[in-house]
């Protein structure tokens, strides 16, 4: 994994930066990247998929923040350690190794 993940990241970064090109479809310029040789064309379905993937916006940020705060609250409750305080009371016995005054 130490070698695979950086190699995967470098491959992905190289793919999106080295192979960028554009197509003009009905007066609209579509820019994307993938390895190719020479001139090529895309079908309408492929161009529509490229359009939707490139304009994807995550609009659920408020719900994400609410869920994250609730998760952190539950995690805080579960992570709180229970503290028991034990008070040791020395019993009075008849044999004391200390001289008076000794109070029991």
C-alpha positions as CSV (number, residue, x, y, z in Angstrom):
1,X,0.0,0.0,0.0
2,X,2.9,2.4,0.7
3,X,3.9,2.1,-3.0
4,X,0.5,1.5,-4.6
5,X,-1.3,4.6,-3.3
6,X,1.3,7.2,-4.3
7,X,1.7,5.5,-7.7
8,X,-2.1,5.6,-8.2
9,X,-2.1,9.3,-7.2
10,X,0.7,10.1,-9.6
11,X,-1.0,8.2,-12.4
12,X,-4.3,10.0,-11.8
13,X,-2.6,13.5,-11.6
14,X,-0.6,12.8,-14.8
15,X,-3.8,11.6,-16.5
16,X,-5.8,14.8,-15.7
17,X,-2.9,17.2,-16.5
18,X,-1.1,15.7,-19.5
19,X,-4.1,14.6,-21.6
20,X,-6.4,17.7,-21.4
21,X,-8.2,18.5,-24.7
22,X,-11.4,20.1,-25.8
23,X,-14.3,19.3,-28.1
24,X,-16.7,21.8,-29.7
25,X,-20.3,20.4,-29.7
26,X,-23.1,22.7,-30.9
27,X,-21.1,25.8,-30.1
28,X,-20.3,24.5,-26.5
29,X,-16.7,23.8,-25.6
30,X,-16.3,20.6,-23.5
31,X,-12.9,20.3,-21.9
32,X,-11.8,16.9,-20.4
33,X,-8.8,14.7,-20.2
34,X,-8.0,11.1,-21.0
35,X,-5.2,9.4,-22.9
36,X,-5.8,9.3,-26.7
37,X,-3.8,9.1,-29.9
38,X,-4.6,11.6,-32.7
39,X,-8.1,12.9,-33.5
40,X,-11.1,11.1,-31.9
41,X,-14.8,11.7,-31.3
42,X,-17.2,11.0,-28.5
43,X,-20.8,9.9,-28.7
44,X,-23.6,12.0,-27.3
45,X,-23.9,9.8,-24.3
46,X,-20.2,10.1,-23.5
47,X,-20.3,13.8,-23.8
48,X,-23.4,14.1,-21.6
49,X,-21.6,11.9,-19.0
50,X,-18.5,14.1,-19.1
51,X,-20.7,17.2,-18.7
52,X,-22.5,15.8,-15.7
53,X,-19.3,14.5,-14.0
54,X,-17.5,17.8,-14.5
55,X,-20.4,19.9,-13.2
56,X,-21.1,17.8,-10.1
57,X,-21.7,19.9,-7.0
58,X,-22.2,18.6,-3.5
59,X,-25.1,20.7,-2.1
60,X,-25.7,18.8,1.1
61,X,-23.1,20.7,3.2
62,X,-25.6,21.8,5.9
63,X,-26.8,18.2,6.4
64,X,-23.2,17.1,6.5
65,X,-22.3,19.6,9.2
66,X,-25.3,18.5,11.3
67,X,-24.5,14.9,10.9
68,X,-20.8,15.5,11.8
69,X,-21.7,17.5,15.0
70,X,-24.1,14.8,16.1
71,X,-21.5,12.1,15.4
72,X,-18.9,14.1,17.5
73,X,-21.4,14.5,20.3
74,X,-22.1,10.8,20.5
75,X,-18.4,10.1,20.2
76,X,-17.7,12.5,23.1
77,X,-20.3,10.7,25.3
78,X,-19.0,7.2,24.4
79,X,-15.4,8.3,24.9
80,X,-15.9,9.8,28.4
81,X,-14.3,7.5,30.8
82,X,-16.1,6.7,34.0
83,X,-14.2,7.9,37.0
84,X,-14.7,6.1,40.3
85,X,-13.4,7.7,43.4
86,X,-12.6,5.3,46.1
87,X,-11.8,6.7,49.5
88,X,-9.8,4.5,51.7
89,X,-10.6,4.7,55.4
90,X,-8.0,3.2,57.6
91,X,-9.7,1.0,60.2
92,X,-8.9,1.6,63.8
93,X,-7.2,-1.3,65.4
94,X,-5.8,-2.1,68.7
95,X,-2.2,-2.2,67.5
96,X,-0.9,1.1,66.5
97,X,2.7,1.8,65.5
98,X,2.3,5.5,66.2
99,X,2.2,7.3,69.5
100,X,-0.7,9.3,70.6
101,X,-2.5,11.5,69.6
102,X,-4.2,9.1,67.3
103,X,-7.8,9.7,66.5
104,X,-10.0,6.9,65.1
